[in-house]
Amino acid sequence: MDPQSGLPRCYRHPEAETGIRCARCDKPICPQCMISASVGFQCPDCVRNGSGTGHAAGANQPRTLVGGRVATDDRLVTKFLIGINLAVYLLVLVFGERLVAELELIGYAYSPQLGEVIGVADGEWYRLLTATVLHQEVWHILFNVLGLWVIGGIVEPELGRVRYAALCLLAGLSGSVLAYLVAAQNQPSLGASGVVYGLIGAWVVLARHKRHDMRPVVLFVALSLLMTFTRPGISWEAHVGGLVAGVLVTYALVHAPRARRDLVQYGACGLVLLLDLGLVLARSTALT
């Protein structure tokens, strides 16, 4: 129930006030969810269970908060990301420093392991993404895998697979881009921390939108940032870049108007991607 208007909120879309209830189960439903029945309207759950005579196929498909499809396994993308990180870590254990030198994020520098000049500015743009799944120390990958599992388990069910995957990709990329832009050109960077911090940023936006108690969320973010800026050897640029991208992308996903939801959501993701590419081009030009 909204305290200001006195109207209940749709059980599938908490941001939508409504005065309509399902004729069968009495749950509040918004216009996007209501399905015409022989008497009144019914919710998608009742129609899917065979209790109604609805005929709105779009409403019959359960949707997430931002319009994504509800999946049976709501952590599938998270599991896939964790699997990639673990697989790459095993490869690092087998092939050692040479593989790290080939995949880590570095701007433009001579590599003793490879015996040549390497870096994003040398045309190796793939490093912006390969570095986000690369780890050397056990504590590093355990920390990031735990973050992916816990925070990803909160965010992925709210966004749906496609939007969640786009968020992870842009958060990781944006973290790498900020590190490439700000850090020294010979400073290496690696790890999935940019993705994890992007998920933290998404969690903040989702919690605020759903009117959760923000105090534990703010405390968690503050402690995470304190670790970022006080512990040595941490790429704060990747953390901050991922966090900012996570906030911006999720805000666009959540607040996109329903009439043009897909256009606004994917347009916003495209703008973040274009901004990242523009910054990479500018930095590469400056270094070469």
Backbone hydrogen bonds, N-H to C=O, Kabsch-Sander energy under -0.5 kcal/mol:
donor,donor_aa,acceptor,acceptor_aa,energy
2,D,7,L,-3.2
6,G,2,D,-2.1
10,C,13,H,-0.6
10,C,16,A,-2.6
11,Y,28,P,-2.1
16,A,13,H,-2.5
17,E,15,E,-0.6
18,T,8,P,-2.4
22,C,27,K,-2.6
23,A,41,F,-3.3
26,D,22,C,-1.5
29,I,20,I,-2.3
33,C,30,C,-1.4
34,M,30,C,-2.0
35,I,42,Q,-2.0
37,A,40,G,-2.4
42,Q,35,I,-2.6
47,V,43,C,-2.0
48,R,44,P,-2.9
49,N,45,D,-1.6
50,G,47,V,-1.5
51,S,46,C,-2.7
57,A,55,H,-0.9
60,N,56,A,-1.7
61,Q,57,A,-0.8
61,Q,58,G,-0.6
64,T,68,G,-3.0
65,L,158,E,-0.5
66,V,158,E,-1.1
67,G,64,T,-1.4
70,V,62,P,-1.7
74,D,72,T,-0.9
76,L,73,D,-1.1
79,K,75,R,-2.6
80,F,76,L,-2.1
81,L,77,V,-2.6
82,I,78,T,-2.5
83,G,79,K,-2.4
84,I,80,F,-2.1
85,N,81,L,-2.3
86,L,82,I,-2.5
87,A,83,G,-2.4
88,V,84,I,-2.5
89,Y,85,N,-2.0
90,L,86,L,-2.1
91,L,87,A,-1.8
92,V,88,V,-2.1
93,L,89,Y,-2.0
94,V,90,L,-1.5
95,F,91,L,-3.2
96,G,92,V,-2.5
98,R,95,F,-0.7
99,L,96,G,-0.7
100,V,96,G,-1.4
101,A,97,E,-2.6
102,E,98,R,-1.5
103,L,99,L,-1.3
103,L,100,V,-0.6
104,E,100,V,-2.6
105,L,189,S,-2.6
106,I,104,E,-0.5
107,G,185,Q,-0.7
108,Y,185,Q,-2.4
109,A,118,I,-2.2
111,S,116,E,-2.9
115,G,111,S,-2.4
116,E,111,S,-0.9
118,I,109,A,-3.3
120,V,106,I,-2.2
121,A,107,G,-2.2
122,D,119,G,-1.0
123,G,120,V,-1.9
124,E,119,G,-1.7
125,W,123,G,-1.5
127,R,124,E,-1.6
128,L,125,W,-2.0
129,L,126,Y,-1.6
130,T,126,Y,-2.8
131,A,127,R,-1.6
132,T,129,L,-1.2
133,V,130,T,-1.4
134,L,131,A,-1.0
141,I,137,E,-1.8
142,L,138,V,-2.5
143,F,139,W,-2.1
144,N,140,H,-2.1
145,V,141,I,-2.8
146,L,142,L,-2.2
147,G,143,F,-2.0
148,L,144,N,-2.6
149,W,145,V,-2.3
150,V,146,L,-2.6
151,I,147,G,-2.0
152,G,147,G,-0.9
152,G,148,L,-1.0
153,G,149,W,-1.1
154,I,150,V,-0.6
154,I,151,I,-0.9
155,V,151,I,-2.2
156,E,152,G,-2.7
158,E,155,V,-0.8
159,L,155,V,-1.5
160,G,156,E,-2.7
164,Y,160,G,-2.2
165,A,161,R,-2.7
166,A,162,V,-2.1
167,L,163,R,-2.2
168,C,164,Y,-2.5
169,L,165,A,-2.4
170,L,166,A,-2.5
171,A,167,L,-2.6
172,G,168,C,-2.5
173,L,169,L,-2.4
174,S,170,L,-2.7
175,G,171,A,-2.1
176,S,172,G,-1.9
177,V,173,L,-2.6
178,L,174,S,-2.4
179,A,175,G,-1.9
180,Y,176,S,-2.7
181,L,177,V,-2.3
182,V,178,L,-2.4
183,A,179,A,-1.8
187,Q,184,A,-1.8
189,S,105,L,-1.7
191,G,131,A,-3.1
194,G,191,G,-0.5
196,V,192,A,-2.2
197,Y,193,S,-2.9
198,G,194,G,-1.6
199,L,195,V,-2.0
200,I,196,V,-1.8
201,G,197,Y,-2.3
202,A,198,G,-2.0
203,W,199,L,-2.5
204,V,200,I,-2.0
205,V,201,G,-1.8
206,L,202,A,-2.6
207,A,203,W,-2.7
208,R,204,V,-2.2
209,H,205,V,-2.4
210,K,206,L,-2.2
211,R,208,R,-1.2
212,H,207,A,-2.8
214,M,212,H,-0.5
218,V,214,M,-3.1
219,L,215,R,-2.3
220,F,216,P,-2.2
221,V,217,V,-2.4
222,A,218,V,-2.6
223,L,219,L,-2.4
224,S,220,F,-2.3
225,L,221,V,-2.5
226,L,222,A,-2.1
227,M,223,L,-2.1
228,T,224,S,-1.8
229,F,225,L,-2.1
230,T,226,L,-1.0
231,R,227,M,-1.8
234,I,231,R,-0.8
236,W,234,I,-1.4
239,H,235,S,-1.5
240,V,236,W,-2.9
241,G,237,E,-2.8
242,G,238,A,-2.2
243,L,239,H,-2.4
244,V,240,V,-2.7
245,A,241,G,-2.1
246,G,242,G,-2.4
247,V,243,L,-2.1
248,L,244,V,-2.5
249,V,245,A,-2.8
250,T,246,G,-1.9
251,Y,247,V,-2.2
252,A,248,L,-1.9
253,L,249,V,-2.2
254,V,250,T,-2.7
255,H,251,Y,-2.3
256,A,252,A,-0.8
260,R,257,P,-1.0
261,R,258,R,-1.2
264,V,260,R,-2.5
265,Q,261,R,-2.8
266,Y,262,D,-2.6
267,G,263,L,-1.7
268,A,264,V,-2.4
269,C,265,Q,-1.9
270,G,266,Y,-2.1
271,L,267,G,-2.1
272,V,268,A,-2.1
273,L,269,C,-2.1
274,L,270,G,-2.6
275,L,271,L,-2.4
276,D,272,V,-2.3
277,L,273,L,-2.5
278,G,274,L,-2.5
279,L,275,L,-2.2
280,V,276,D,-2.2
281,L,277,L,-2.4
282,A,278,G,-2.2
283,R,279,L,-2.4
284,S,280,V,-2.7
285,T,281,L,-2.3
286,A,282,A,-1.9
287,L,283,R,-2.0
288,T,284,S,-1.7
